[in-house]
């Protein structure tokens, strides 16, 4: 059955039937329902090629997934798996590209836009100063970012409140009696890392505690292991550590196990993301949840609205992250609690005068540790 036959059968114009099938709000709800029911009964399916030609669209959405040495982050793969079917149900195809962070990633966006391969873009892992956002704003391409940015301009985004999440996680650890709480973070040019560090600092300040040790590197299991090993080598190691991602937390758990320590008993560890593997680590990982299916649904809804002409300023959302309590955190060891109380009362520990905040930064021959 053609759309003309369907319209004639219903006694409606072709335009009304077309807009009813597309779900436009200017068609009465009762009419939309009648058209859609009749289309389902008769087996009518719109011709996607004809639809795209009418509105001048390609029917595709682009997503550039950050790649790391030939691999993809599990979080982005999970998001990809959730977004793809949602776009398909909306009659859109997903064009995915992988690129190393930096110039290669920006080049991938230029290819998608300048070769007219996509109608809109889902932008992953925002930076504090993000050249990709500036480029897309300049070209007027509809896009939704997963995350906020300090980059000038109004754009649609969906983010979780990482600052509030890590403030809550820090408060939880303080409640367990921890006074030396460290942070294994991603580099702070990532916006999410900036927010999580701010929450950690806020939680410590609210408890009247000094900042613990901070180490930074790209968010991989290997770096989580390496940075936790560095923390354990300190003369006064932290009794609890927040990790910016679950992947880093997994590496941290292995570092503890390799020296005979156990998370939740000797050193508490909290991650962020709630990837499926977090339930199966030993011990199971306490973490902050990113509700990937629900976020994917909302990101697609936002992008579809932008493709229909909605203003980006209407779609700037920050959701609360939910803490998932498992077994990798718990009460501080008693001796450490007593030492923490003495420091809170003004005790001075000269042996830690050299333990400054360190972060991994690029240097000749690879990464070096920078002290501040």
N, C-alpha and C positions, 0 to 999 in steps of 0.2 A: 504494500500500500504506500502511495506517495503522500506527502504532506498536503497536497491539494485535495486528494481524495478524502483524507482524514478531516480536513477543514470543511469540505462539502457535507460530509456525513454528520458533522456536529453543528452545521449551520453557522459557522464562524469564519472570519477572514483568515487567510493564510498567515498574515502578520500576527494576529492574536494567538493562533495555535503555536506558531514558532516561539513567541515570547513566553507563552505558558509553559511550553516544554523546557525552555531555558531557565524557568523559575523567576522571571522578572516580577518585581513587586507591583508594577503598575497594572498587572492583570489581576482581577479579583480572585481571591483565594478559592472560592467555589468553582470558578471557571478553570483555574489552574488544575484543581483536583479532577474535574470532569475530563479535561483534555488528557491528563496523564493517565487516568484510569482507562480511558478508551484506547490510548496508544498502547498500554500494556495488554489490553484484551485482544487487540488486533495484531499485536506483534510489531507495531511500527517502530522503526529505529531511524533517527536522523542520520543523514549522510554527513559524516564528519568533515569530508573534504569540502563539501558545499558550504557547511557552516563556517569553516575557516576562511574560505574565499569571500563570503559575505562580510565578515568583520575584519578582513585583512590580517588575520593571525596565522601563525605557523602551527599552533597547537602544541608547543613545547615549552618546558621550563628547564632552566639550567641550574646545576648544582656543581660547584667545584669543591672536591673533597681534598683537604690537606693531606699530602702523602709524606711519609717519613722513611727514607731509604728503601723505597719499594714496597712499603706496607701502609695500611690504612688504619686509623684509630678506630677501636671497637665502638666508641660512642657514635662516630659519624656513620659507620656501617649500620648500626641499629637505627639511627635516624633515617638513613637512606631506605632501609627496609620498611619503615613505617610510612614515609612520604610517598614512595612509588605507587602503591595501590590506591592511595587517596587521590593522587593526580589522575591515575588511570580512570577511576570512577567519574572524575570530572571531565573526561574526554581529552586529557592532556598527556603527552609523553614526556618522560624525564630524560634529559640529556646530561649525563654525568661525565666530568673530567677529573682526573687526579693531577695534582701539581705540587711541587715542593713549595713551602712558604717563601714569600718574597716576590721577586720579579717574575719568576715562572708562574706564580699564582695569578698575578695581575695580568700577565700575558694571556692566560687561559680565559679570563673575563673578557679581554679585548677580542679574542677570537669568537666567543659566543655572541658578543654584541655587534661587532663590526662586520661579521659575516652573516648577520641577520638569522642566526640559528635558533634564537629563543624569543619568546614573548615577554618573559619575566625571569627573575632569578631569586633563588633562596641562597642567602649568604651565610656562611658558617664561620664561627670562631672569630669574632670581631677583635680588632686591635684598638688600643687607645688612640693612636693616630693612624687612621686606616685609609690608605690610598685607593683601595677598591671602592669604598663608600664614596669618596670624592669623585672617582671616575663615573660610577653609576648615576650619581646625582647630576653630574655635568652632562651626561648623555640622555638623561630623562628616562632611564629604563625602570620599569616597575620592579621593585625588589623588596623583600622582607629579610631583615637580619636576625639571626639567632644570637642575640646579645646586643648590649648598648655600646656606645663609643663616645669619646671626647671629640670626635671629628665634627666640624661645624656643618650644620644643615639639618633639615627635618626629614626623617625617614622612618619607615615602619619597622618595629622590632618587637620581639618577644624574648624576655629574659627571665631568669630566676634571680631572686635577691640573694646573691652570694655573700654579700656583706652581712646581712641579717643571719644567714645560715651559719657562717663561721663564728659570728658573735654568740649564737645559741650553742654551737658545739663547744666553744671555749668556756662558756658558762657551765655547761654540763661537766666538763673536766674539772673546773674549779670546785664544783659541788662534790666531786669525788675526792677532793683533797689535794689535787695537783697544784703545784706552785711554779714548776719549771715546765712550761708548755712551748714546744718548738713548732715550726712551720716548714714543711717541705713544699715549696711552691713552684709553679711554672713561672717563666720570665714575666716580669710585670709590664712588658709592652703588650701582653694579652690583657684585654679588658677584664676577663673573668678572674685572672690572677690578681689584678689590682683590687677588685672587690673583695676577694677572699682574704687577702692580706689585711685590708681595712677592717674586716669583721673580726679577725684574730686580734688585731691591735685594740679594737674597741672593747672586746670581751675582757682582755687583760686589764685595760685601763679602768673598766667598771669595777673590777675586783681589787684595784689598787696594786696590781702586780707589774713588774717591769717586763719589757719585751724579752721573750726567750730567743733562742737562736733561729735564724732564718736562712735557709739554703734554697737556691733556685737552679732549675735546669729544665730542659724540655720534658714534657710530661710522659715519660716512658717507665716501664717496669725497671729497666736497667738503671735509670737515674734515681728512681725511688730507692733501690737497693744501695746504690753508691752513696747517696746523701744520708740515708739512715746510718750507714756504716760510719760516716764522718761524725754524725752526732754521737754515736756510741763510743767513739774514740776520745771524746772530750773528757776532761778530768771530772767534770760534773755533768753527766748526761741528763737530758730532759726526762721526766717521768711520763710525759705524754707528747704526742706529735700529731698535728693536723696535716693531712696530705691533700693537695689541691685537686687530685683526681684519684679514682679507684686504681688506675694503673700504677700510679706512684705508690699507693698504699700497698698493693700486692708486692711490689719490690721491697718495701719497707718491712713487711711481715717476714719475708724470706731472709732479710738481713738480720732480723732479731733471732729467727730460728737457727741461723748459721753459727751464732755464738751462744747457743743454749738458752736464750731468753724467749719468753712467750708473751705475745700481745694480750692485753687485758689483765695480766698478772704482774709482769715486770715493767712493761712500758705500754701505755694505752695508745691506740692508733685509731683515727677516724678518717675516712675517705670522703669522696664526693662524686656522685653520678648514679650510684646504685645500679651498676652494670650486673648482668646475670651472674658473673663470676663472684660477685661480692658475697653471695649466699654460700659459696662452696670453698672459700678460703679456709685455712686452719689457723686460728679460729675464724668463724664467720665475721665479716667486716661490718662494723658500725659505720654508717655513711649517710650522706644527704642525697635524697632522691631527685633525679631529673625524670619527670613522668613522660618518657619519650613518646608513647602513642598519643597522649593528650596534647603534647606540644606540637607534634607533627600535624595533628588535625587542625589546630589553631593557625599554624604557619600557613597551611594550604588555604584555609578560609580567608586569611588576610590577603594572600597573594591574589586569589580569585577576585576579591573585592577591588584590589588595586587595578587589576586587568579590566574591570568594568568601570574604571574611572573614579574610584573613591580616593579621598585625600589621605596621604600617608600619616598626617598628624592624628587621624582618628584611630590609629593602630600602634600605640606605644604602650606596651603592657609589661609589667614586672610581677611575677608570681612568687609566692612563698615556696621555699624548698622544705620538704618534710624530712625530719631526721628519722632514720631507720635504725633502731637500737638492736645490736646483735652482741657479740661476745668479745670483740677486740679492744674494748675499753672497760675501765672499772676503777676501783679505788687505788689511790696512790700507795706505794709501799710505805709502811709506817715510818721507817727511818727517814725517808725522803720527806714525808709530811712534817716531821719535827724540824728538819733542816729548813724547809720552806717557811715555817712559822717564824723561825729565828731571823731569816732574811727579811720577811715582811715587817719585823720589828726594828730593822735597821742594821742587821748584821752585815759585816763586810767580809768578802771572800777574795783575798788578793790573788789566789790561784786562778781566778777567772777573769782577771783584768784584761787578759789578751784574747778572751773569747768574744770577739766582735761579731756582728752580723756578717755573714758571708753569702755571696751569691756567685754562681758560675757565670762568667761572661766570656765572649769570644776573645781569643788572644792568639799570638803566634804559636803555631803548633797545636792548636785545639782550644780546649777550655782551660781557663785559669780561675783561681779563686780570688775574688776582690773583697777587701775588708773595708768596712766603713765605720 
